[in-house]
Amino acid sequence: MAIGSEQEQLGLREAAARSTARRVTEVRDRCYFKSIYFREPGGVLFEVATVAPVSPPTKTRRSWGAV
Protein backbone atom coordinates (compact mmCIF):
# COMPACT_ATOMS: atom_id res chain seq x y z
CA MET A 1 0.00 0.00 0.00
CA ALA A 2 1.37 3.42 -0.90
CA ILE A 3 1.18 6.45 1.37
CA GLY A 4 1.98 10.05 0.47
CA SER A 5 4.49 11.08 3.12
CA GLU A 6 6.58 9.95 6.06
CA GLN A 7 4.33 11.94 8.43
CA GLU A 8 1.22 10.13 7.18
CA GLN A 9 3.04 6.81 7.53
CA LEU A 10 3.98 7.54 11.15
CA GLY A 11 0.39 8.53 11.92
CA LEU A 12 -0.92 5.30 10.38
CA ARG A 13 1.69 3.29 12.28
CA GLU A 14 0.69 4.83 15.61
CA ALA A 15 -3.04 4.41 14.92
CA ALA A 16 -2.65 0.77 13.82
CA ALA A 17 -0.55 -0.13 16.85
CA ARG A 18 -2.98 1.61 19.22
CA SER A 19 -6.36 0.61 17.80
CA THR A 20 -5.72 -2.97 16.77
CA ALA A 21 -3.16 -4.09 19.33
CA ARG A 22 -1.19 -5.71 16.52
CA ARG A 23 2.55 -5.55 16.15
CA VAL A 24 3.72 -2.95 13.63
CA THR A 25 7.40 -2.78 12.68
CA GLU A 26 9.59 0.24 13.13
CA VAL A 27 10.07 2.33 9.97
CA ARG A 28 12.48 0.52 7.63
CA ASP A 29 14.67 2.67 5.41
CA ARG A 30 14.76 1.00 1.98
CA CYS A 31 17.08 3.63 0.44
CA TYR A 32 14.52 5.18 -1.96
CA PHE A 33 11.41 4.83 0.22
CA LYS A 34 10.48 3.94 3.79
CA SER A 35 8.22 1.06 4.82
CA ILE A 36 6.34 -0.31 7.79
CA TYR A 37 4.88 -3.81 8.02
CA PHE A 38 2.06 -5.50 9.92
CA ARG A 39 -0.10 -8.61 9.63
CA GLU A 40 -3.87 -8.69 9.34
CA PRO A 41 -5.76 -11.16 11.56
CA GLY A 42 -5.88 -13.64 8.64
CA GLY A 43 -2.06 -13.59 8.43
CA VAL A 44 -1.72 -11.37 5.35
CA LEU A 45 1.44 -9.25 5.54
CA PHE A 46 0.91 -5.60 4.59
CA GLU A 47 3.63 -3.17 3.59
CA VAL A 48 2.92 0.57 3.76
CA ALA A 49 5.58 2.40 1.73
CA THR A 50 6.10 6.10 1.11
CA VAL A 51 5.47 7.33 -2.43
CA ALA A 52 7.68 10.40 -2.20
CA PRO A 53 11.31 9.35 -2.52
CA VAL A 54 13.58 9.93 0.41
CA SER A 55 17.10 11.27 0.03
CA PRO A 56 19.21 9.22 -2.40
CA PRO A 57 21.44 6.63 -0.74
CA THR A 58 24.90 7.79 0.24
CA LYS A 59 26.50 4.40 -0.43
CA THR A 60 27.61 3.41 -3.89
CA ARG A 61 27.67 -0.11 -5.31
CA ARG A 62 31.42 -0.22 -4.72
CA SER A 63 31.00 0.66 -1.00
CA TRP A 64 28.47 -2.21 -0.69
CA GLY A 65 31.17 -4.62 -1.79
CA ALA A 66 30.20 -5.05 -5.46
CA VAL A 67 33.05 -5.98 -7.76
Secondary structure as UniProt FT lines:
FT   STRAND          2..3
FT   HELIX           6..20
FT   STRAND          28..29
FT   STRAND          34..39
FT   TURN            41..42
FT   STRAND          45..50
FT   HELIX           62..64
//
